[in-house]
Amino acid sequence: MNVSFVIPNYNGKHLLQKHLPAVFASARGGDEVIVVDDASTDGSVKFIKTAFPQVRVIVQQKNMRFAEACNAGVRAAKHPLVFLLNTDVSPEKDALEYLVPHFEDKNVFAVGCLELDDTGKQSGRSSGSFQRGFLVHKRAENQNASRTLWAAGGSMMVKKELWEILGGMDRLFRPAYYEDIDLSYRAQKLGYTVSFEPRAKVHHHHESTNPSALGKNRMQIYAFKNSFLFIWKNVTDTQLLMQHLLWLPYHLVITEWRSSGFFILGFFMAIFQLPEVLYKRWLLQKRWKRTDKEVINRVNAI
């Protein structure tokens, strides 16, 4: 199966210059590379067309953020498999050799890679649990090839057909954070599989323009906001929902104090999106095939 590489870009000209050679080194004959430029102002588009004319460039006239850039790239992809990469990620040359065979299983939606940062720290397979009313996700102790709670949006391969069935990444979580967790979780509640392949390695240099564009404090607020939206949209287990409500007073006092005011800002931003999230919840409830506990247990049991 051929692969479409999709790379969302916002003012990442210097990152593309650094990491695109590794992308092409890992691509095979017949694969394609797509860069979705999210209204950059640093000359990214001109640079790509000059230095890498073989790249398909999709230019968004307005900055739509990460999720919409990914969605646009997947829509444009010609091939059945799509390898989503951040601009600051370099795949190793043999990554596709290990990723593509997973999709011989028609039930596999996504496969995540083993990420190595500049210090040698590894991350990839994740696990999770519901604690004090929220989903707590973390690096799994077992980093062997197996199911994972979520595949990171900056280094995962997906099946385009299932991406379209799922509706892609959800703009509900705009401007950033939780889009890939939500996508993987929805896929698993709908009966699909999200896997981790440790032999498919990428080098993640954590140079993305997203943190600088949003600001550290705003990033934390959005993380709190989206942790609420994730629960309100996806969780249907009565016990877990009751825990979420019962722990809310604690969080509004203790977590708010610890977060220097960011938690309550995130909470009220989530409240503002309540009509939207409840509508999405209503649409999804008809389609779920697994319970929340089944999703978590399938990952944590390995």
Secondary structure by P-SEA (a helix, b strand, c coil): cbbbbbbbbccaaaaaaccaaaaaaaccccbbbbbbccccccaaaaaaaacccccbbbbbccccccaaaaaaaaaaccccbbbbbccccccccccccccccccccccccccccccccccccccccccccccccbbbbcccccccccccccccccbbbbcaaaaaaacccccccccccaaaaaaaaaaaaabbbbbbbccbbbbbcccccccccccaaaaaaaaaaaaaaaaacccccaaaaaaaaaaccccccaaaaaacaaaaaaaaaaaaaaaaaaaaaaaacccccccaaaaaaaaacc
